[in-house]
């Protein structure tokens, strides 16, 4: 991408530099060097083992300051600030420019010394994500997308590859936050018809795995904006699909519901059909929400 800013988006190269600088000054030096008191258990409903580290918090502070310096008129919705003040989630309803920041996606991996973590930043206007960045610093993987301009991996255009075999689609689902009847239906539908992929423990890895053809789908339920806003744009700009069980596309303002990040719309429709059969056609869309 050429990095040129437009009235609706910031300079993509400038944002990339900010993300990489923060990652290499704040996050990477703490990889595999965290002390016990650098890791904190967060009080998160439905997730007793949620973690945050000093790196998450410092990275969000640094990213917020730098992104606001780049665009002073914008607001910032960051994962850690929203955890401290849940009212900040209402920022997704603003029509003005909004940065969406996940300073360290995959905190469990990071704290456990595994390299499957990254920084995710999205830029939204009028509730629509217009630009996205995912940076996996230990792996040296940078993904950037802008609406209508495609997705890029380490500076080269990337599209989801076609299927390489005729076996069952390979992927996984995250059922932790699903209501029980829905969780049971998703389990029945996907366990019997798909091939399992390893749990990545980070949306930054799961979405980019689909984009690169390393897995073909991931099914989600909890739709926090910092987990899905940026990666959903990257995947769709690369030819993939991110759709709800009723076929509507994911948006930054979507409520929690079954959502399929898949290699293409055809696979998303097939997965929806399997889950809906298990739910029962009449109640499928209602129960899925």
Secondary structure as UniProt FT lines:
FT   TURN            7..8
FT   HELIX           12..22
FT   HELIX           23..27
FT   HELIX           28..30
FT   TURN            31..33
FT   HELIX           36..38
FT   STRAND          39..41
FT   TURN            45..46
FT   TURN            48..49
FT   STRAND          51..53
FT   HELIX           54..70
FT   TURN            72..73
FT   STRAND          75..78
FT   HELIX           79..84
FT   HELIX           86..93
FT   STRAND          98..105
FT   HELIX           107..111
FT   TURN            112..113
FT   STRAND          118..125
FT   TURN            126..127
FT   STRAND          128..136
FT   TURN            137..140
FT   STRAND          141..146
FT   TURN            147..149
FT   STRAND          150..153
FT   TURN            154..155
FT   STRAND          156..158
FT   STRAND          170..173
FT   TURN            176..177
FT   HELIX           180..191
FT   TURN            192..193
FT   STRAND          195..196
FT   HELIX           203..212
FT   STRAND          217..220
FT   HELIX           225..237
FT   TURN            238..239
FT   STRAND          241..244
FT   TURN            245..246
FT   TURN            252..253
FT   STRAND          259..262
FT   HELIX           265..279
FT   TURN            281..283
FT   HELIX           284..287
//
